[in-house]
Amino acid sequence: MLRYLARLVVGLVVAGYGAWVAWPLIAPFAAGGDVEAAAMAAWQQIRVTGPAQAAFWIGATVLYLAAAALAIFGHVRASGAYLLAFVSEINLRLLASEYGTAAGAHVGARTRELLSAGFGPIDPDPIALAALAILGLVVLALEFWPRAESRRSGAPTQPSPQQASA
């Protein structure tokens, strides 16, 4: 029971961060807009940040949400999806720092605005990436938790291909 609750909590945290990354697309819906308003917001985001950043932004959003769903349902590919989302996030932040963007145009700028009051002159990007890396390790640990628990309880496990052929 505890592992299912842990999966749910971790999945919701990852989905919440995925929503944070996708906020420029979600904001028009939160303001009572329709699909056309969201499409215009996404197009404006692409024009402001450029196609490379837009690709990493969309990739990170989709992969974080996929990792959240996979983590909630206990699929073994959850950490792979999270790793790809994390790499996409790092590339997104590197492109933003290299080429610059309009203030608040991408997740790194919004995170910086949110955390600057708490951390003062310290750049919060490494802190945010470290927290995301730790969350990725938790997602990875959740994949091995049920298997290790079933081995300890004496539940039958599937034989390896070498054992099955012998």
Backbone torsions as a table, in degrees:
resi	resn	phi	psi	omega
1	MET	NA	-39.4	-178.1
2	LEU	-66.0	-37.3	-179.6
3	ARG	-66.2	-34.1	178.3
4	TYR	-69.4	-38.0	176.5
5	LEU	-66.5	-40.6	177.9
6	ALA	-64.0	-42.1	177.1
7	ARG	-61.1	-42.8	-179.9
8	LEU	-63.2	-46.1	-178.9
9	VAL	-64.2	-47.8	-179.9
10	VAL	-64.5	-41.6	177.4
11	GLY	-61.5	-40.4	178.2
12	LEU	-68.3	-35.1	176.6
13	VAL	-66.0	-43.8	178.6
14	VAL	-65.3	-41.5	177.9
15	ALA	-64.8	-38.0	176.7
16	GLY	-62.7	-41.0	177.3
17	TYR	-69.7	-36.4	174.8
18	GLY	-60.7	-38.8	176.3
19	ALA	-67.6	-35.9	177.0
20	TRP	-63.3	-40.7	177.8
21	VAL	-65.3	-38.0	-176.7
22	ALA	-88.0	9.4	-173.3
23	TRP	-55.2	-37.8	177.4
24	PRO	-59.4	-26.3	177.2
25	LEU	-86.3	-31.7	-177.4
26	ILE	-82.1	-29.5	-174.8
27	ALA	-54.2	-42.0	178.1
28	PRO	-62.3	-35.3	177.1
29	PHE	-68.4	-38.2	178.6
30	ALA	-66.0	-28.4	178.9
31	ALA	-86.9	4.4	178.8
32	GLY	90.7	14.8	-180.0
33	GLY	-80.0	178.6	179.4
34	ASP	-111.5	-170.7	-177.7
35	VAL	-64.2	-36.4	179.5
36	GLU	-62.9	-39.8	177.9
37	ALA	-65.4	-39.1	178.0
38	ALA	-67.2	-39.5	178.0
39	ALA	-64.4	-40.0	177.7
40	MET	-65.9	-38.7	178.0
41	ALA	-65.1	-40.9	178.4
42	ALA	-65.9	-41.0	179.0
43	TRP	-64.5	-39.9	178.0
44	GLN	-64.5	-39.0	177.7
45	GLN	-62.4	-41.6	179.5
46	ILE	-65.8	-41.1	179.4
47	ARG	-66.0	-37.6	-178.1
48	VAL	-72.3	-43.8	-172.2
49	THR	-94.0	-19.7	-177.7
50	GLY	94.8	163.0	-174.7
51	PRO	-68.5	-33.8	-179.5
52	ALA	-67.3	-46.8	178.1
53	GLN	-65.2	-36.4	178.6
54	ALA	-64.0	-39.0	178.8
55	ALA	-64.5	-44.2	177.9
56	PHE	-67.4	-35.5	178.6
57	TRP	-64.1	-49.3	179.8
58	ILE	-65.6	-41.7	178.9
59	GLY	-61.9	-45.4	179.1
60	ALA	-63.1	-42.0	-179.5
61	THR	-61.6	-51.8	-177.5
62	VAL	-63.6	-42.5	-177.6
63	LEU	-70.8	-36.9	175.2
64	TYR	-63.5	-42.7	179.7
65	LEU	-68.0	-37.1	175.9
66	ALA	-66.3	-41.5	178.2
67	ALA	-63.4	-37.0	178.1
68	ALA	-63.7	-46.6	179.7
69	ALA	-63.8	-43.1	179.8
70	LEU	-65.5	-37.3	179.1
71	ALA	-67.6	-40.7	179.9
72	ILE	-62.2	-40.8	-178.0
73	PHE	-89.0	2.7	173.9
74	GLY	73.3	27.4	-179.9
75	HIS	-76.9	145.7	-176.0
76	VAL	-72.9	-12.2	-179.6
77	ARG	-90.2	3.3	-177.3
78	ALA	-61.4	-43.2	-178.6
79	SER	-69.4	-32.1	176.0
80	GLY	-65.1	-44.6	177.1
81	ALA	-64.2	-40.0	179.1
82	TYR	-65.7	-41.0	179.3
83	LEU	-61.7	-44.5	178.1
84	LEU	-63.4	-39.2	177.4
85	ALA	-64.7	-40.7	-179.8
86	PHE	-65.1	-42.4	177.5
87	VAL	-64.1	-40.4	177.1
88	SER	-63.4	-39.0	177.8
89	GLU	-64.2	-43.0	178.3
90	ILE	-62.4	-44.5	178.3
91	ASN	-63.4	-38.9	177.2
92	LEU	-60.6	-45.2	-180.0
93	ARG	-69.1	-37.7	177.9
94	LEU	-65.4	-42.4	177.2
95	LEU	-63.5	-38.9	180.0
96	ALA	-66.7	-40.2	179.6
97	SER	-74.0	-30.1	-179.7
98	GLU	-73.9	-48.3	-173.3
99	TYR	-104.6	-13.5	179.2
100	GLY	74.7	152.2	177.5
101	THR	-141.3	170.6	174.7
102	ALA	-67.2	150.7	-177.4
103	ALA	-59.0	130.9	178.0
104	GLY	75.6	10.1	-174.7
105	ALA	-81.1	-21.3	179.4
106	HIS	-140.1	175.2	-170.2
107	VAL	-63.2	-35.4	179.9
108	GLY	-64.0	-41.3	178.7
109	ALA	-67.2	-40.5	179.2
110	ARG	-67.7	-38.6	177.6
111	THR	-64.4	-42.1	178.9
112	ARG	-60.8	-43.0	178.6
113	GLU	-63.4	-40.8	-177.4
114	LEU	-70.0	-41.5	-173.4
115	LEU	-93.5	-8.2	-175.8
116	SER	-65.1	-30.6	178.9
117	ALA	-66.8	-38.4	-178.0
118	GLY	-79.4	-32.0	-175.5
119	PHE	-105.3	-6.0	178.4
120	GLY	65.2	-132.4	-175.0
121	PRO	-77.4	-3.0	-179.8
122	ILE	-75.0	136.9	177.6
123	ASP	-71.1	120.2	-176.5
124	PRO	-81.1	-6.0	-178.5
125	ASP	-59.4	-48.0	178.2
126	PRO	-62.7	-33.8	178.9
127	ILE	-67.5	-43.1	178.8
128	ALA	-65.1	-41.7	179.0
129	LEU	-67.6	-35.5	176.6
130	ALA	-65.5	-41.5	177.3
131	ALA	-63.4	-39.8	177.6
132	LEU	-67.1	-35.8	177.1
133	ALA	-65.7	-41.0	177.8
134	ILE	-64.2	-41.4	176.8
135	LEU	-61.7	-38.0	176.5
136	GLY	-63.2	-38.0	176.6
137	LEU	-65.9	-35.0	176.9
138	VAL	-66.6	-42.2	176.6
139	VAL	-60.0	-42.8	178.1
140	LEU	-64.0	-41.8	-179.9
141	ALA	-64.9	-34.3	179.4
142	LEU	-65.4	-26.1	178.7
143	GLU	-70.2	-31.7	-176.4
144	PHE	-93.9	-15.4	-176.3
145	TRP	-61.0	-50.2	-178.3
146	PRO	-64.1	-36.6	-178.7
147	ARG	-67.9	-42.5	179.6
148	ALA	-66.3	-37.6	-179.8
149	GLU	-67.4	-39.7	-179.7
150	SER	-69.3	-31.1	177.1
151	ARG	-68.5	-38.1	179.9
152	ARG	-69.6	-33.3	-176.1
153	SER	-79.0	-6.8	179.5
154	GLY	84.6	9.1	178.0
155	ALA	-66.3	144.3	-179.3
156	PRO	-66.6	139.4	176.8
157	THR	-113.0	162.8	178.9
158	GLN	-73.0	140.4	178.8
159	PRO	-72.5	154.5	176.1
160	SER	-70.6	161.5	178.9
161	PRO	-58.0	-32.4	179.8
162	GLN	-68.5	-39.3	179.8
163	GLN	-71.1	-34.1	-178.1
164	ALA	-69.7	-34.9	-178.6
165	SER	-80.0	-18.1	-177.5
166	ALA	-80.9	NA	NA
